[in-house]
Amino acid sequence: MKIGIGMPNPVPGIPGHALVDWARRAEERGFTGLATIDRIVYPSYDSLTTLAAAAGATSRIELLTNILLAPAYTPVLLAKSAGSLDQISGGRLTLGLASGGRADDFAAVGRDFHTRGREFDAGLELMHRAWRGEPITDGGLPVCPKPTNDERVPILIGGASDRAFRRVVKWGAGWTVGGAGPDMAKQPFERVRAEWKEAGRTGEPRLAALTYFSLGDEVEEESHRYLRDYYAFVGPFGEQIAAGALRTPDAIRGAVAAYADVGCTELYFDPTSARLNQVDRLADLLLPSI
């Protein structure tokens, strides 16, 4: 199982240069991937901009949006941005995409929240046409550089609806889950593998998960404060999310073992503190044993 680390792009107040420092340190310490969290109505850094900066500051580490709210973006511009970043990074980008669940994110960009599922499906079709170099308008030219990976940017699909699992086997390289412990991820992982095989897909699907962490007593309060703020929209349940972050070495090691046991292929630890020492503390804890 690959061990990646999240970028602190949603943590309020972090200066932009700190994201570049974080990406460099994560690669130096041996993490396999960097992941962003996407949201529109929050003072977070844009995911694709963040990963473009990370791509320029690194040379090996993989890059993942985990996840991007695909229907909040126009598909041709998303295809162009992703295709560009794929080329700039040397094929290190994976798009984690889902339909999203917050109406305010869609209202802020003038997109229809209630038709997001249909628009997501149509957008996936259009994005792949763009990546193949097909004209999008009658008699037009291609709109973006061809990606390095078989004329497509690899996609991990998020969401637990029947439609989401259909997207996985049609368009995806695999499936990603956030906010679910290993026990909750086990059944969807099994379903993805079964439907992947039934659809005649070759190889094995990527099965990714993310979980929140912080290490050190001095960052515990800021970790709680950030998660309470980020999840304020869910009311009292936000306090449960804040309390559920992994904050001890034993809890983090236990999560690695438990996710591996249910078939997770890549696990991302999302930071709840933007202090650079969080990269080193997590690496010191996990990477020597991998």
Secondary structure, 3 states (H helix, E strand, C coil): CEEEEECCCCCCCCCHHHHHHHHHHHHHCCCCEEEECCCCCCCCCCHHHHHHHHHHHCCCCEEEEEEEEHHHCCHHHHHHHHHHHHHHCCCCEEEEEECCCCHHHHHHCCCCHHHHHHHHHHHHHHHHHHHCCCCCCCCCCCCCCCCCCCCCCCEEEECCCHHHHHHHHHHCCEEEEECCCHHHHHHHHHHHHHHHHHCCCCCCCEEEEEEEECCCHHHHHHHHHHHHHHCHHHCCHHHHHHHHCECCHHHHHHHHHHHHHCCCCEEEEEECCCCCHHHHHHHHHHHHHC
